């Protein structure tokens, strides 16, 4: 009995020492903040169960549900690109602009998705739509006829208020406008041996001048095939990244005197580039996706160091992400979430389901899937950081607004079959058979 009691005393003594060692730092911390000891267990419990910023964002993305659905137009078309107007004087964004495969731009109300108007005076195929950053009523579009047009949604006219003309052989398939609304850049298809990045001074739009604007100049040496994507830096107006079917992703500083000096980085994706974007704190990272569903991610801040700039290179995202029934058929694009400092990819299926994928230097993982919205391949999207909402458009001619925890009140039903398109051969077509051929 004595030995048993002695063992209990020793065990109790050791337990008391353990409690002091573990809780003493917490008690000191609490003392530093003038708190009483009785709250120590509560603080420890709360810390253990608090969600990180990334986990909260991932939970929000996974909880996205359909809030609104646009009505089908009389002439259904693929919705190829989407942009949202900037908030006007602390209000929410007012307009959504969509470029369509029938050579038109459609304008919708941002909150209701009610159709407002359509601009259809395009002789060629549209390749992108962008709002000005400082004005929610000015929208731009690039066209295969070698022009970038500017539209003022406040005016009751079908005419562009300004036209930025390229050179005679130019066929524009990509474009963007910088964050200060001063410079427009468009990328061309390869014609014979030539492919160009063409630049204009965009300041004339403030005067709503109707005269055609000539280019400031071109870059012609850095790509040797179609320039499929252009993306200006979100906060540095002189930085722009371009992607091409030659596999190269080039970063330029257009403040430099010539093209050779302006080219500050060349990254090779080893495949035809389908999407590019900026990410990371202060947007010092560049990422791209390829037409065979590959993904590359680089840290441009490491250019002048001994560290490698490649953060992640995935040959085929469909093989790298575990999705039920292998139902990841293609990638649409990416979005960088500033609050969580996290990059996400968006992919989908030919049946219209959308997959949200978390991207880290250790690999890719599925965050969640958005089902029951689209009836065919999703072609375009636009992320709105203000209200954590997502807009998506597809080959079913539907524009959908997704919000966390939303409940769809519309009685409209999704289309049972995707629409026909006169430019199906001209725009990107995702092919899931590539996966089996590569194996």
N, C-alpha and C positions, 0 to 999 in steps of 0.2 A: 504493500500500500504506500509505504514511504517513498519507494523508488518511483512509483507511478505519479505521486504528487510532485516529486522533484522534476520529473520529465515535463509535467504540465507547466510548472513555473518557468523552466528554461524555455519552453516553446512560447509561452506568453511573453517572456522577456525579448526573445528574438523578433516576435511579431510587432512588439512596440517599437523596436529599433527600426524595423522595415517601414512602419507607418511614418516615423519621423523623417527618414531619409527621403521617402517618396513625396510626402506632403509639405516638408519644410520649405522647399523653394516656392511652392504655391502660397503658403502662409506668408512668407516674406513678401511675395508679389502683392498679395492682398493688403498687407500692412502698408506697402508703398502707396497704395491707392486709398488708404484710410477706410478700408472695408473691415468688417468683422469676420472672425474665423468661421462662423456658421454658414457663410455663403460659399466656402471653398468647394464642397462637393457639387453644388449646383453649377459653378463655373466649369468644373471639370466635365460634367455631363454635357453641358451645352456645347463645349468645344469639340467633344467627340462626335456630336451629331450634327454640327453645322455643315451645310453644303458649301462646296467651293463655288466660285463664280462660274466656272466652266460647267459644273454639274447642273447649276440652275439654268444656264442657257440651253444645255442639252435637253433638260426636262421641258423647257418651253418649246423647243423645236419639235420634240416628240409629241407635244400636246396640241400642235397646230391642227385646226379643223376648218372646214369651209365656212366662211362668214357670208360671202356674196358670190354670185355667179352671173356673168353677163348673159344677156339674151342672144341667141343666134341671129346673125344678120341675114338679109335676103341673099347675099352672095358669100357663102362660107369660104374661108381661106385659112391657110396655115398662119398662125401667129408666130412670127420669126424673131422679133425683138421687142422688149418692153422697157420703158423708162418712166419714172415718176417725177413730177415737177417738184422743185425744192419748196419747203414750207414758206409761206408768205407772212412775214411779220408775226412770227411765233405761232401761227396757225398751222393746221395740218396741211399736207400736200393736197392740191385741188384737182390735178389732172393726171391721167395716165395716157401715154401715147404708145401705140402699138404699130409696128410695121408688119404688113401682111404680104402674102405671096401673090395677091392679085394686084400688086403695084400701088397699094393705097396705104395711107396712114390713118388710123382710127383714133379718135380722142374720146376718153371716158371720164366720168366723174370718179374721183379717187375713192370716195366712201361708199357710194351706191353702185358703182360700175354701170351706171346708166350711160348709154351711147349719146355723145354730144354732136360730133360732126366727123366728116371724112374728107381727107385731101387725096384726090385721085389723079392729079395731072402729072403723072410720072411716065415718061416714055420707055423707061427701062426698069430693071429689077432693083428693089430697095435692099440696101444692105446696112441696116442699123438706124436707130432713132435715139436722139439725145436732147434733153432739155438743157438750156443755159443754166449755169449754177446760181447766178444772181438774180434771175428773172423767171418766174414760174409761167410766163406766157409765151416765151420764145422756145421753139423746138426746131431741131435740125434733122435732116435725113440725107444719106448718101445714096447715089443712084449709079447704076451701071452705064448711064449715058455720059459719065465723066463730069458730073456736077454734084455739089453739096448745096442743098436748098435750105433756106431759113423761113419758118412760118411763124406768124403772130396770131395766136389763138383768140386774141381780143377782136380781130377784124373779121367781118363777115364777107370774106373773099376766099376764093379757091387759089388765088395767085400767091406765089412765094414772095415775101417782101425783099428777099435778097438771094442771089444765086452766085455761088463760088465756082467758077469754071476751071477745069483742068486743061491739060494739053490735048490736042486732037485724038491721040491714040489711047488716052486714059480710060480704063474701065474700073471704076471704084468698087471694091468688095469689102472695105472696112473703113472706119473713120472714128474720130473722137475729138472733143474740144477740151482744152485744158481748164484747170480749176479756176483760173482768173478770167475765163471767157475771152481771152485775147487771141489765142492761136487755135486754128482748126488744122487737123492733119488727116489725110486720107491715103489708104493703101490701094495699089492697083493690082490687077491681074498681070501676068507676064505676057507681053506682046512682043513676038520675035525674041530678042535677047534682053528686053528692057522690063524692069519692074521698079516702081517709084514710091517713095513717101513724099506726098505733095503737101505744102504748107501754105496757109492763107492768114492774113490779118483779119480777125473777126470783129474788130471794133466798129466797123461800118454798120452793124446791125442796130446800134443805138439810134441811128438816123433813119432806120427803115428804108434805106436806099434800095431802089429796084435795079440799079445798074449792076452788071456782072462784075465780080471781083476777080482779078488775075492773081495767080499764085505769087507768094514771096520767093519761092524756090523749091528745090527738090533734093532728096537724098536718093542716090541711084546705085551705090556701090555695095551696100551692106547686105542685101538679099538678092538671091538669084532665081526666085520663083514667086508665085502668088503670095501677096501679103494679106493673110487671112484675118488678122486681128491687130488692133491698135488700142492702147490704153494709157492715158496720161496719168501721172502720179496724183493721188488725191489731194495733197497739200503743197507740193512743190511744182509750180507751173512750168518749169523748164525741163522736167524729166518726163520721158515717154518711152514705153516699151512696145515693141512690135514683134509679131510672130508670123511665120511663113510656112508654106508647104515644103520649104527646103530644110525644115527642122530647127532652124535657128531662132532664138529669142534674143533680140538685141535691145539694150538699154542705151538711150541717147540723152545727152544734155544739150538741148538746142540753143543754149546761150553761147556755145562755143562757135568759133569763126567758120569752121568747115566740117564736112561730114566725118573725116578721119579723126579729128579732135573730139567731135561730138559723141562718137561711139565709145562709151565707157565700159561696156561689158557685152560679151557674146556668150550665150549659153546654148548648148546643143541638146535638144530633146530626142534626137535620133528618129524622129517621125514627124509627120505633117501636123502642124499646130492648129487646134480648133478653138482654144480659149486661153486667154491670159489674164492675169490680175496681180494686184499688189497686196501684201499682207505684212503682219508683224508690227511691233511698236514703231511708230514713225514711218511705217510702210517702207522698211528697208529690205523686204523680201519680195521675190517675184515667183509666181507659179504658172504652170501651163498644163493644158490637157491636149491630147492628140486625137486624131481621127480614128485611131485604132484603140481608143480608150485607155491610153497610158497617162501617167501623171508625173510631173517633175516639179521640184520645189528648191529654190536657191536663195541663199542669204547674200545679197549684194554688199552688205556691210563688211564682209570678210574678204573683199577683193584685194585690199592692201595688207592682208595678214597672211600668216603661214597656214591658217585654218582652211579646210575645204569649204567651198561655197555650197555644195550640194547637200541639202537637208534630207531629201527623200527622192527616190526615183523608183517608180512602180511601172513595170512594163505593161501590165494589164490589170486594171483595177477590178475587173470582174473576177479574176482569180484571187485577188488579195483580200477582198471583203466577203465575209461570211453572211450570205443572204439566203433565206429559206427558198428552197427549190431552185437555187442559182438564178433567181429572178432579177439580176442586175444586167441589163442589156446595153446600156450606154451611159455616158456622162453628159450633163447639160452645161455645167459650169461650177464656179466656186463663189463663196462669200466669206469675207473676213469680218468677224464680230469684234468690234473695238472694245466693248466692255469686258469681254472675257479673254481678249487677246488670243482668239482661237480661229483657226481656218476650218471651214466646212466645205464639203463637196456635195453637189446635187446630181443624182443619177436617176435612172428610171427604167421602166419596162415598156414594151410595145403596146401593152394594154392600158397604159396611162398611170400606173402607180409610180410614186415618187419616193426615192430613198435619200435620206439625209445621212451623210458620212462625216465622221470626225477625223481630222487629219492631225497627226503628230509625227515627230521625228522618228518614233519607234514603229510607225505604221498607220494603217487606216482601220476604222471600226465603224459599224453601223450604229447610228443614234436612234433612228426610227423611220417609219414608212408612212406616207400619206396616201391612203387608198380611197376609192370611191369618188374621186373627183373627175379626172380626165378619162376619156374613152379611147385615146390613141396617144402616140408618142408626144412627150412634152418637149417643146422646142426652145422655150424662153422662160425667164424668170426675172424678178426684181425684188431685192430684199430691202425693207424699210426699217432701219434701226430705231426710229422714233417710237413706233408702236409694236415693234417685234413682229411685223406681219410679212407675209410672202405673197407675191403675185406670180401666177404661172399661166402660160399660154401654150397651146398645143396644136397638133394636126386635126383635132376635133373642132377647131375654130372657137373654143371656149376660153374665156378669161376668168380665172378664179382668184379670189382673195381669201387667204388663209390667215387666221388669227389664233393665238393660244386659247384653247377651251371654248371656241366659238360654237354656236349652234346655227345651222343654216335654216333660215325661215322661208327661203324662196321655194315655190312649188315647181320650179323648172327642173326638168330631168336632163341628165347628160345624154348626149347623142349616142345612138347605138352603133354608129359606124363613123369612121373618120372621113373627112371631106376629100374631094378630089382636088388636085392642084395642077395648074398648068406649068408650074416650074419645078416639078418634083425632081427632075434630073439635074436642075441647076443648084438646088440647095442641098445641104448636107443630109445624107440618108444614113442612119445608123444600121449596121449590119451585124447581127448577132452571130452569123456564121463565121465571122472572122476568128472568133474564139476557138472553134473546132479546127479551123484550118491551121491556126498557129500551133496547136498541139500536134 
